[in-house]
Amino acid sequence: MILDSVHFRMSNNFLGLHDEVSRYEDSKAVIIPVPYDSTTSYRAGTREGPAALIAASRQVEPFDLDLKCEPLTKGIHTLPELEIDVNSPEETIKNLEMATTKVLNDGKFPVMIGGEHSLTPGCVRACSKKYKNLSVLQIDAHSDLRDIYEKSHNSHACAMRRCWDYAKLTQIGIRNTGIDEWEFIQKVGHDGIIWAEELLDPEKKWIDKAMNRLTENVYITVDLDGFDSSLMPSTGTPEPGGMTWYQAMDILLKVVEERNVVGFDVVELAPIPGFIAPDFLAAKLVYKILSRVFNKNGWIK
C-alpha cells in the first residue's frame, strides 16, 4: 500500500485512515469492532479477528480497479473495540444492539467486525427496528439454526435462529447442518438455503434464486468459513467445499447494486500467527463491499 497520501497514516482506523478524515460526525460509515469468542466450540481466537482485520486493511490498495477511483479515502469512522461481557452472551449482544442503534439513529452505515457469529443478531435486531421488511443475506458454511447449543440460546450455532423472528433469511454456501436444524427447516418450510453444491452450476442460477428472495432492505452477514477452507483456514470451524472469492463477489456486489443494503458484518476470523493471507482476504472483503455501498449512495468524494 502506498502510504504517502495525505489521507493515510498508520493508525488503528480501518484502512489506516487519518483521524482528520474519519471523524465520527463527518463519517458516512462506522466500523464497530467486537473482539468476542466466548461461545466458540472448536478453535478459539475470533476475539483477535477485529484487530487482525484492521491491521491488514492498512495494506489494502485504496484504488479500486472496478470503480477506477479511490472510493474510501475519507468518511469511515472506526470505533474503539466494543466492551464485552465474557460471562453473558446476552449482555454482549445487547451492547452491540445499542451501539448499532446509535449508529443508525445518527444516520450512518454500520459495519460490524467480529468476533464470532453469535454477535450478528444484535445488529439485525437494531436494523429491523429502523427498516421494515428486512431480509438477511448470509454467507456461511453452517446454517446456524439451532435453538440451543451447549446450553446457550446465544451460541454462534444459534445466530440465524435468533434472527429468524426479525428478518427473512437467505443462506448461501451451506454445507453443514445438524439433525435438529434439518428438522426445523422441514417444519417451517424454510426454502431459503442455497446449498454449497448449487454454487457449481455453470449458469449461476443460484444468484437469481437468492436475489428473488431478498426484500428491498437487506442486511449482509459473512461468516468467513463460508469461503473454502483452502482460502480461509483462519476460522474456528473450517469446512471444505466453500465459496471462491469471485463467487462471493458475484452475489455481494449485485446485492449492493440492486437492493438497499442497510449494514453488514464480517465475522469468525481467527487469525493464525504469521499467516496473513486470510486476514488480508477479510480486510479486502470489507473494503469491496463498503466501496460499492459508497458508490451506490453517492458518498465518494
Number of C-alpha atoms within 10 A of each C-alpha: 11 11 14 8 8 10 16 21 17 14 14 18 23 29 29 23 26 21 18 12 17 23 18 19 10 14 18 21 25 24 24 23 27 28 22 30 28 21 20 21 14 10 13 20 22 27 21 20 30 31 23 22 28 25 22 22 27 24 17 19 15 20 14 16 9 9 11 8 14 15 22 24 21 24 22 28 25 23 17 12 16 15 13 19 14 13 9 14 22 18 13 21 22 19 18 26 21 16 19 27 21 14 21 19 12 12 12 22 22 25 25 23 30 30 29 31 31 29 29 30 24 23 26 29 24 22 25 20 12 13 15 13 15 24 26 25 26 24 27 26 30 25 26 24 23 24 19 17 16 11 8 16 18 25 26 27 28 22 24 28 21 24 21 15 11 21 23 19 25 22 24 29 26 25 19 14 15 14 9 13 19 14 11 16 16 11 9 8 9 13 12 17 20 19 20 20 13 16 20 13 9 8 8 13 12 20 19 10 14 19 16 10 16 22 16 16 19 27 26 24 25 26 22 31 28 28 25 19 21 14 17 25 22 26 26 21 18 21 21 16 18 28 27 16 13 9 15 18 15 12 18 20 17 14 23 22 14 12 17 17 22 23 24 25 25 26 29 32 31 29 26 17 8 6 11 15 16 24 25 20 19 25 25 19 20 23 21 17 18 22 23 24 23 19 16 16 12 9 17 17 12
